[in-house]
Amino acid sequence: KWHVAIALLLLITVSNSTQVDPESVMFPYPPGQHGPPWDHQYLLTLLKGVAPYDIYPASFGNKKLETKRMILSYFGKKLYIHAAILDNPWKYFHIFEPGQYGGCEGSVTRVKVSETALHQSCQVASNAGFFNITDGSCLGNLVSESRIIQNTGLQNANFGIRKDGSIVIGYLSKDIVDNRTNPFMELVAGVVWLVRNGSSFVDISKDLEDMSVQATGNDFVTGIHNSLYS
């Protein structure tokens, strides 16, 4: 038996002509803050009738796994990126806590992705989600193998797979995350919804997630824009 643990990987490139601090690009919110100050109900008013999330059917194929390599430029340095295409994410896509089970609970564990991948017998692994750089605690919603680890209510972009095989991308209320009729099997939260229906959603998402009011948020969004259009 083998698993594939691959999640949202934010690829950021910033052109040399853009005055952005490389360090601040990696921190979307100032210290002590994560996520916008409003709840899901207020976010719905900002969306003005637009659905807060999208649902797509997952493939139920075999174990076929295809990997590709790409090269991106980041501040004049080459980044070698691996992209993985999985034929059956419903069965073989997993979100794991750092280290072992309970890595986001109690005594927080800080380990490399490679260590978690080895422990969970992953074929492909990527980092996902955000964490507190001071104490290592996990940030945002998190569900692993049907176990709700965190349901924060924070209105940041989510990516998850439900029991019926549907893939859900977008902004979720606490009730949706808690739903037991069609529960999430895997769920992780990031920051900023990059692409929606084939088009950039960054400009809308940065306002929904309160990214434009802080210098850190502006640098983070600028980095995303350059990664999409450079």
Secondary structure, 3 states (H helix, E strand, C coil): CCEEECCCCCCCCCCCCCCCCCCHHHCCCCCCCCCCCCCHHHHHHHHCCCCCEEEEECCCCCCCEEEEEEEEEECCEEEEEEEEEECCHHHHECCCCCCCCCCCCCCCCCCCHHHHHHHCCEEEECCCCEECCCCCCEECCEEECCEEEECCCCCCCEEEEECCCEEEEECCCHHHHHCCCCCEEEEEECCCCCEECCEECHHHHHHHCCCCCCHHHHHHHHHHHHHHHC
